[in-house]
Amino acid sequence: MSEEQMIEIDGESYELNTLPNDVQQAIFLFGKAQDKLTVAKSELSIYDAACASLAGLVSARMKAHKTASNEEAEIVSE
């Protein structure tokens, strides 16, 4: 016994294979778009974390350069 795939459209349930071909195609494209959106959101999270990490790295390196410059200035003035 095979169970038909059901889909809800505008609050009504339909068997997917009974829908017109153009509606089935639109549903297929919708699913593909949802998949791509999920991947894009995941990639965005990765890039967001990478940017935050790199911003911290830039800040840390600037602090190190400032500290080094201040130490050199103190040695020269002595």
Biotite code that builds the C-alpha atoms (Angstrom):
import biotite.structure as struc

atoms = struc.array([
    struc.Atom([0.000, 0.000, 0.000], chain_id="A", res_id=1, res_name="MET", atom_name="CA", element="C"),
    struc.Atom([1.594, 3.310, -1.106], chain_id="A", res_id=2, res_name="SER", atom_name="CA", element="C"),
    struc.Atom([0.678, 6.502, 0.616], chain_id="A", res_id=3, res_name="GLU", atom_name="CA", element="C"),
    struc.Atom([0.179, 9.475, -1.690], chain_id="A", res_id=4, res_name="GLU", atom_name="CA", element="C"),
    struc.Atom([2.183, 12.603, -0.963], chain_id="A", res_id=5, res_name="GLN", atom_name="CA", element="C"),
    struc.Atom([-0.133, 15.302, 0.289], chain_id="A", res_id=6, res_name="MET", atom_name="CA", element="C"),
    struc.Atom([0.417, 19.023, 0.045], chain_id="A", res_id=7, res_name="ILE", atom_name="CA", element="C"),
    struc.Atom([-1.485, 21.908, 1.549], chain_id="A", res_id=8, res_name="GLU", atom_name="CA", element="C"),
    struc.Atom([-2.238, 24.947, -0.603], chain_id="A", res_id=9, res_name="ILE", atom_name="CA", element="C"),
    struc.Atom([-4.263, 27.853, 0.742], chain_id="A", res_id=10, res_name="ASP", atom_name="CA", element="C"),
    struc.Atom([-5.517, 25.738, 3.643], chain_id="A", res_id=11, res_name="GLY", atom_name="CA", element="C"),
    struc.Atom([-6.670, 22.806, 1.489], chain_id="A", res_id=12, res_name="GLU", atom_name="CA", element="C"),
    struc.Atom([-4.968, 19.417, 1.181], chain_id="A", res_id=13, res_name="SER", atom_name="CA", element="C"),
    struc.Atom([-4.274, 17.841, -2.201], chain_id="A", res_id=14, res_name="TYR", atom_name="CA", element="C"),
    struc.Atom([-2.598, 14.691, -3.464], chain_id="A", res_id=15, res_name="GLU", atom_name="CA", element="C"),
    struc.Atom([0.498, 15.967, -5.217], chain_id="A", res_id=16, res_name="LEU", atom_name="CA", element="C"),
    struc.Atom([0.179, 13.669, -8.230], chain_id="A", res_id=17, res_name="ASN", atom_name="CA", element="C"),
    struc.Atom([-3.376, 14.866, -8.932], chain_id="A", res_id=18, res_name="THR", atom_name="CA", element="C"),
    struc.Atom([-2.377, 18.508, -9.348], chain_id="A", res_id=19, res_name="LEU", atom_name="CA", element="C"),
    struc.Atom([-1.915, 20.026, -12.810], chain_id="A", res_id=20, res_name="PRO", atom_name="CA", element="C"),
    struc.Atom([1.626, 19.775, -14.209], chain_id="A", res_id=21, res_name="ASN", atom_name="CA", element="C"),
    struc.Atom([2.237, 23.522, -14.027], chain_id="A", res_id=22, res_name="ASP", atom_name="CA", element="C"),
    struc.Atom([1.297, 23.525, -10.329], chain_id="A", res_id=23, res_name="VAL", atom_name="CA", element="C"),
    struc.Atom([3.550, 20.507, -9.696], chain_id="A", res_id=24, res_name="GLN", atom_name="CA", element="C"),
    struc.Atom([6.390, 22.320, -11.487], chain_id="A", res_id=25, res_name="GLN", atom_name="CA", element="C"),
    struc.Atom([5.854, 25.446, -9.376], chain_id="A", res_id=26, res_name="ALA", atom_name="CA", element="C"),
    struc.Atom([5.898, 23.306, -6.218], chain_id="A", res_id=27, res_name="ILE", atom_name="CA", element="C"),
    struc.Atom([9.126, 21.643, -7.388], chain_id="A", res_id=28, res_name="PHE", atom_name="CA", element="C"),
    struc.Atom([10.734, 25.042, -8.046], chain_id="A", res_id=29, res_name="LEU", atom_name="CA", element="C"),
    struc.Atom([9.530, 26.304, -4.673], chain_id="A", res_id=30, res_name="PHE", atom_name="CA", element="C"),
    struc.Atom([11.219, 23.337, -2.989], chain_id="A", res_id=31, res_name="GLY", atom_name="CA", element="C"),
    struc.Atom([14.460, 23.967, -4.865], chain_id="A", res_id=32, res_name="LYS", atom_name="CA", element="C"),
    struc.Atom([14.364, 27.654, -3.912], chain_id="A", res_id=33, res_name="ALA", atom_name="CA", element="C"),
    struc.Atom([13.785, 26.713, -0.250], chain_id="A", res_id=34, res_name="GLN", atom_name="CA", element="C"),
    struc.Atom([16.787, 24.363, -0.395], chain_id="A", res_id=35, res_name="ASP", atom_name="CA", element="C"),
    struc.Atom([18.994, 27.099, -1.873], chain_id="A", res_id=36, res_name="LYS", atom_name="CA", element="C"),
    struc.Atom([17.772, 29.561, 0.746], chain_id="A", res_id=37, res_name="LEU", atom_name="CA", element="C"),
    struc.Atom([18.691, 27.141, 3.534], chain_id="A", res_id=38, res_name="THR", atom_name="CA", element="C"),
    struc.Atom([22.193, 26.741, 2.082], chain_id="A", res_id=39, res_name="VAL", atom_name="CA", element="C"),
    struc.Atom([22.568, 30.507, 1.651], chain_id="A", res_id=40, res_name="ALA", atom_name="CA", element="C"),
    struc.Atom([21.522, 31.145, 5.270], chain_id="A", res_id=41, res_name="LYS", atom_name="CA", element="C"),
    struc.Atom([24.051, 28.569, 6.450], chain_id="A", res_id=42, res_name="SER", atom_name="CA", element="C"),
    struc.Atom([26.807, 30.155, 4.354], chain_id="A", res_id=43, res_name="GLU", atom_name="CA", element="C"),
    struc.Atom([25.837, 33.601, 5.636], chain_id="A", res_id=44, res_name="LEU", atom_name="CA", element="C"),
    struc.Atom([26.258, 32.358, 9.208], chain_id="A", res_id=45, res_name="SER", atom_name="CA", element="C"),
    struc.Atom([29.719, 31.064, 8.346], chain_id="A", res_id=46, res_name="ILE", atom_name="CA", element="C"),
    struc.Atom([30.748, 34.339, 6.683], chain_id="A", res_id=47, res_name="TYR", atom_name="CA", element="C"),
    struc.Atom([29.300, 36.356, 9.554], chain_id="A", res_id=48, res_name="ASP", atom_name="CA", element="C"),
    struc.Atom([31.349, 34.362, 12.070], chain_id="A", res_id=49, res_name="ALA", atom_name="CA", element="C"),
    struc.Atom([34.454, 34.669, 9.894], chain_id="A", res_id=50, res_name="ALA", atom_name="CA", element="C"),
    struc.Atom([34.051, 38.447, 9.633], chain_id="A", res_id=51, res_name="CYS", atom_name="CA", element="C"),
    struc.Atom([33.621, 38.780, 13.392], chain_id="A", res_id=52, res_name="ALA", atom_name="CA", element="C"),
    struc.Atom([36.728, 36.678, 13.954], chain_id="A", res_id=53, res_name="SER", atom_name="CA", element="C"),
    struc.Atom([38.759, 38.667, 11.442], chain_id="A", res_id=54, res_name="LEU", atom_name="CA", element="C"),
    struc.Atom([37.608, 41.952, 12.994], chain_id="A", res_id=55, res_name="ALA", atom_name="CA", element="C"),
    struc.Atom([38.961, 40.675, 16.309], chain_id="A", res_id=56, res_name="GLY", atom_name="CA", element="C"),
    struc.Atom([42.230, 39.740, 14.611], chain_id="A", res_id=57, res_name="LEU", atom_name="CA", element="C"),
    struc.Atom([42.570, 43.213, 13.073], chain_id="A", res_id=58, res_name="VAL", atom_name="CA", element="C"),
    struc.Atom([41.943, 44.809, 16.454], chain_id="A", res_id=59, res_name="SER", atom_name="CA", element="C"),
    struc.Atom([44.452, 42.556, 18.221], chain_id="A", res_id=60, res_name="ALA", atom_name="CA", element="C"),
    struc.Atom([47.143, 43.213, 15.614], chain_id="A", res_id=61, res_name="ARG", atom_name="CA", element="C"),
    struc.Atom([46.586, 46.993, 15.795], chain_id="A", res_id=62, res_name="MET", atom_name="CA", element="C"),
    struc.Atom([46.926, 46.871, 19.585], chain_id="A", res_id=63, res_name="LYS", atom_name="CA", element="C"),
    struc.Atom([50.162, 44.891, 19.198], chain_id="A", res_id=64, res_name="ALA", atom_name="CA", element="C"),
    struc.Atom([51.544, 47.452, 16.728], chain_id="A", res_id=65, res_name="HIS", atom_name="CA", element="C"),
    struc.Atom([50.559, 50.360, 18.985], chain_id="A", res_id=66, res_name="LYS", atom_name="CA", element="C"),
    struc.Atom([52.229, 48.677, 21.958], chain_id="A", res_id=67, res_name="THR", atom_name="CA", element="C"),
    struc.Atom([55.360, 48.003, 19.918], chain_id="A", res_id=68, res_name="ALA", atom_name="CA", element="C"),
    struc.Atom([55.435, 51.612, 18.649], chain_id="A", res_id=69, res_name="SER", atom_name="CA", element="C"),
    struc.Atom([55.053, 52.980, 22.177], chain_id="A", res_id=70, res_name="ASN", atom_name="CA", element="C"),
    struc.Atom([57.869, 50.766, 23.459], chain_id="A", res_id=71, res_name="GLU", atom_name="CA", element="C"),
    struc.Atom([60.158, 51.918, 20.624], chain_id="A", res_id=72, res_name="GLU", atom_name="CA", element="C"),
    struc.Atom([59.302, 55.560, 21.364], chain_id="A", res_id=73, res_name="ALA", atom_name="CA", element="C"),
    struc.Atom([60.180, 55.089, 25.045], chain_id="A", res_id=74, res_name="GLU", atom_name="CA", element="C"),
    struc.Atom([63.550, 53.496, 24.197], chain_id="A", res_id=75, res_name="ILE", atom_name="CA", element="C"),
    struc.Atom([64.452, 56.352, 21.819], chain_id="A", res_id=76, res_name="VAL", atom_name="CA", element="C"),
    struc.Atom([63.502, 59.048, 24.337], chain_id="A", res_id=77, res_name="SER", atom_name="CA", element="C"),
    struc.Atom([65.631, 57.564, 27.109], chain_id="A", res_id=78, res_name="GLU", atom_name="CA", element="C"),
])
